[in-house]
């Protein structure tokens, strides 16, 4: 590698004894030469201190072809230029070098000028690869920053949509927080990754965004709804989907899926599409459990809050009819997490 201090290339020479001609040829370059006098030492040293170029002198003491095969098996040396210097007529040595993975082979007696030309090419190739790797790293870092910025913007959009929901109903905030927490519990109980669980939880906070289009006299009515009002309220699922589905944001597309399907039922008797079983997207099945549970433990003008254990029992009773049984089982498996969430965010208000 190029030294950070001197800018020199590092060339490793593997030979049973110091090859004077090679060392003298390398003096023409601003490079550091390291001579290693056995194949065993070369395998140990070169894997921990990868050079820019490796020159191996083949003789009875050092089998350059076997050593090259071993070096190529080391990940950091897979693309390092390897020059084998060997005695022989040429055809046999060249074939053996090619099969072993060598970059090039030179036959003795070695022409010093020819050797220098090849070494210069290899050193310049190493520098070009290093520059390419550096540019690739810079590009990767730029992509990672861009992805992080996009993710941050998506989350800001979600946060502001949550604020919009709270402007319509100032009791929605804690409800959305508890639903998101229960969503994570179900998702993790199903074995989803932390990233997947967090995305569904964040998107779940927009499951009722379509209620922005519901008239105040229905949304804020202090009592049970009439059949006509209930049908109007049901429109929030489709309206929420229409608000979000054509966004290029992956997170908002997930939110639109949840908005549309969180009132579907496992037995097909839900709305707005009457989907059944696995026809319902997993995100909608997960949020259905979380949303209903929080609605049950929250006080409403037409009912008192249920005790968490009673709400849990209701979910278990409705597994296979209203809810995906796997989602209910996942929810129950994370019951301690749910209890802690309720303790931190008690459902004392009349939830929306």
FENTACOR-V329817 format. One record per residue. RES is the residue in one letter. PHI is phi in degrees with one decimal (999 if undefined). PSI is psi in radians with two decimals (NA if undefined). Layout:
RES/PHI/PSI
RES/PHI/PSI
//
This chain:
X/999/2.72
X/-67.9/2.34
X/-69.7/2.37
X/-66.1/-0.42
X/-91.9/-0.76
X/-103.0/-0.34
X/76.7/0.13
X/-81.9/2.62
X/-79.4/2.74
X/-112.0/2.10
X/-114.6/2.18
X/-100.6/2.27
X/-114.2/2.11
X/-106.7/2.04
X/-158.3/2.64
X/-64.5/-0.52
X/-142.5/2.74
X/-57.8/2.08
X/-83.2/1.76
X/-58.3/-0.72
X/-62.8/-0.74
X/-63.5/-0.79
X/-62.4/-0.74
X/-65.5/-0.67
X/-63.8/-0.62
X/-72.3/-0.30
X/-65.9/-0.28
X/-72.3/-0.22
X/-113.3/2.76
X/-85.0/1.38
X/-140.0/2.78
X/-99.5/2.27
X/-108.3/2.29
X/-121.5/2.11
X/-96.9/2.23
X/-120.2/2.23
X/-100.4/0.22
X/-156.6/2.69
X/-64.8/-0.69
X/-59.9/-0.83
X/-64.8/-0.62
X/-62.8/-0.76
X/-61.5/-0.70
X/-72.0/-0.80
X/-73.4/-0.78
X/-71.9/-0.44
X/-74.2/-0.46
X/-96.0/-0.45
X/-130.0/1.33
X/-61.6/2.24
X/-88.6/3.09
X/-83.9/-0.61
X/-140.3/2.51
X/-121.1/2.24
X/-115.3/2.19
X/-120.6/2.18
X/-92.8/2.06
X/-85.2/2.20
X/-158.2/-2.95
X/-63.9/-0.51
X/-85.0/-0.52
X/-127.3/1.95
X/-82.7/1.69
X/-63.1/-0.58
X/-72.2/-0.75
X/-66.1/-0.71
X/-63.7/-0.70
X/-62.0/-0.75
X/-59.8/-0.71
X/-67.8/-0.68
X/-66.9/-0.67
X/-66.0/-0.38
X/-78.1/-0.18
X/-90.0/2.14
X/-54.5/-0.79
X/-71.5/-0.18
X/-112.4/0.14
X/-60.7/-0.54
X/-117.6/0.17
X/-70.6/2.39
X/-66.7/2.23
X/-123.1/2.12
X/-108.5/2.15
X/-101.4/2.29
X/-109.6/2.10
X/-141.0/2.75
X/-93.1/2.62
X/146.6/-3.08
X/-84.5/-0.36
X/124.1/-1.00
X/-62.9/-0.83
X/-64.6/-0.77
X/-66.8/-0.68
X/-66.4/-0.72
X/-64.5/-0.76
X/-63.9/-0.68
X/-66.0/-0.76
X/-62.6/-0.79
X/-65.3/-0.55
X/-77.0/-0.35
X/106.0/0.23
X/-69.7/2.66
X/-77.9/-0.67
X/-157.6/2.89
X/-138.9/2.46
X/-123.5/2.48
X/-101.8/2.52
X/-78.1/2.58
X/-73.5/2.45
X/-85.7/2.31
X/-82.0/2.12
X/-59.6/-0.74
X/-64.1/-0.76
X/-61.5/-0.72
X/-60.5/-0.77
X/-65.6/-0.66
X/-63.2/-0.78
X/-67.9/-0.74
X/-63.7/-0.70
X/-61.1/-0.73
X/-61.2/-0.77
X/-66.5/-0.69
X/-66.0/-0.74
X/-65.7/-0.64
X/-62.8/-0.73
X/-62.4/-0.73
X/-64.2/-0.70
X/-65.1/-0.71
X/-63.9/-0.69
X/-64.9/-0.73
X/-64.6/-0.69
X/-63.5/-0.74
X/-63.1/-0.69
X/-65.4/-0.75
X/-64.9/-0.68
X/-63.7/-0.69
X/-64.5/-0.73
X/-61.8/-0.76
X/-64.0/-0.71
X/-61.9/-0.71
X/-64.7/-0.69
X/-65.3/-0.72
X/-63.6/-0.76
X/-61.7/-0.71
X/-64.8/-0.72
X/-64.0/-0.74
X/-63.3/-0.72
X/-63.4/-0.70
X/-66.1/-0.73
X/-63.1/-0.76
X/-61.1/-0.73
X/-63.9/-0.69
X/-65.9/-0.71
X/-59.9/-0.76
X/-68.1/-0.56
X/-67.3/-0.69
X/-60.8/-0.79
X/-60.6/-0.78
X/-59.6/-0.73
X/-72.3/-0.57
X/-67.0/-0.62
X/-62.0/-0.73
X/-62.2/-0.66
X/-61.9/-0.71
X/-64.1/-0.69
X/-69.7/-0.48
X/-63.8/-0.58
X/-76.4/-0.57
X/-148.9/1.83
X/-71.8/-0.03
X/-95.4/0.00
X/-74.8/-0.49
X/-55.3/-0.95
X/-66.1/-0.62
X/-59.4/-0.83
X/-64.7/-0.66
X/-64.6/-0.77
X/-67.8/-0.69
X/-61.5/-0.74
X/-62.3/-0.74
X/-64.4/-0.74
X/-67.8/-0.58
X/-62.1/-0.77
X/-61.4/-0.73
X/-59.4/-0.81
X/-65.9/-0.81
X/-60.9/-0.78
X/-69.1/-0.61
X/-64.1/-0.48
X/-82.0/-0.13
X/93.7/0.18
X/-69.2/2.71
X/-70.1/2.85
X/-59.1/-0.71
X/-64.6/-0.78
X/-64.6/-0.74
X/-62.8/-0.75
X/-65.9/-0.67
X/-64.9/-0.79
X/-65.0/-0.68
X/-64.0/-0.77
X/-65.7/-0.76
X/-64.5/-0.52
X/-63.8/-0.41
X/-66.5/-0.19
X/-107.4/0.28
X/-63.3/-0.48
X/-110.1/0.37
X/-61.0/-0.45
X/-66.1/-0.26
X/-68.5/-0.20
X/-57.9/-0.53
X/-89.1/0.05
X/-86.9/2.29
X/-57.7/2.55
X/-57.6/-0.64
X/-66.5/-0.32
X/-97.3/-0.85
X/-61.7/-0.69
X/-105.5/0.31
X/-64.2/2.21
X/-83.2/1.08
X/166.8/3.11
X/-62.3/2.63
X/-88.7/2.64
X/-74.6/2.98
X/-61.1/-0.73
X/-65.6/-0.72
X/-66.5/-0.63
X/-65.2/-0.69
X/-65.2/-0.66
X/-65.6/-0.71
X/-62.3/-0.63
X/-62.6/-0.37
X/-66.8/-0.22
X/-64.5/-0.49
X/-65.1/-0.85
X/-69.3/-0.66
X/-65.9/-0.70
X/-62.2/-0.72
X/-61.4/-0.81
X/-63.8/-0.55
X/-68.7/-0.51
X/-114.7/-0.44
X/-67.0/-0.50
X/-92.1/0.23
X/-74.8/2.49
X/-72.7/-0.18
X/-73.0/2.20
X/-60.1/-0.68
X/-66.7/-0.72
X/-71.5/-0.54
X/-65.6/-0.69
X/-63.4/-0.72
X/-63.5/-0.65
X/-66.2/-0.65
X/-62.7/-0.74
X/-68.6/-0.76
X/-57.7/-0.68
X/-76.1/-0.56
X/-115.8/0.00
X/-74.5/-0.14
X/-106.3/0.15
X/-74.6/2.72
X/-117.9/2.62
X/-58.3/-0.59
X/-86.6/0.05
X/87.2/0.12
X/-99.7/0.27
X/-90.7/-2.91
X/-140.8/2.81
X/-93.2/-0.14
X/-107.9/-0.17
X/67.2/0.61
X/-68.5/2.71
X/-133.3/2.44
X/54.5/-2.29
X/-70.6/-0.10
X/-63.9/-0.46
X/-79.0/2.21
X/-55.3/2.57
X/-57.1/-0.67
X/-60.5/-0.72
X/-66.8/-0.66
X/-66.3/-0.67
X/-66.7/-0.85
X/-68.4/-0.50
X/-58.4/-0.78
X/-63.8/-0.84
X/-64.1/-0.74
X/-67.4/-0.81
X/-66.9/-0.71
X/-57.9/-0.82
X/-68.7/-0.60
X/-62.6/-0.66
X/-69.4/-0.67
X/-85.9/0.02
X/-103.3/2.46
X/-75.2/2.40
X/-124.7/2.86
X/-62.6/-0.42
X/-105.4/0.09
X/-162.2/2.64
X/-80.6/2.87
X/-69.9/2.45
X/-83.9/2.65
X/-67.8/2.51
X/-53.3/-0.69
X/-65.0/-0.65
X/-67.8/-0.70
X/-64.9/-0.70
X/-61.1/-0.78
X/-61.3/-0.64
X/-63.8/-0.76
X/-59.9/-0.75
X/-65.6/-0.66
X/-65.7/-0.59
X/-92.5/0.04
X/-63.9/2.23
X/94.7/-0.23
X/-115.7/-1.24
X/-78.1/-0.72
X/-116.2/2.68
X/-63.0/2.11
X/-57.0/-0.63
X/-65.7/-0.64
X/-69.6/-0.68
X/-65.6/-0.77
X/-61.5/-0.69
X/-65.0/-0.70
X/-61.5/-0.81
X/-64.7/-0.62
X/-65.5/-0.36
X/-110.5/0.54
X/-59.2/-0.69
X/-60.9/-0.67
X/-65.4/-0.68
X/-65.1/-0.76
X/-60.5/-0.73
X/-64.2/-0.67
X/-63.2/-0.79
X/-64.3/-0.66
X/-63.3/-0.69
X/-78.1/-0.57
X/-127.0/1.28
X/-63.3/2.47
X/-87.8/1.30
X/-96.2/-0.31
X/-92.8/3.02
X/-83.2/1.80
X/-70.0/2.65
X/-77.2/NA
//
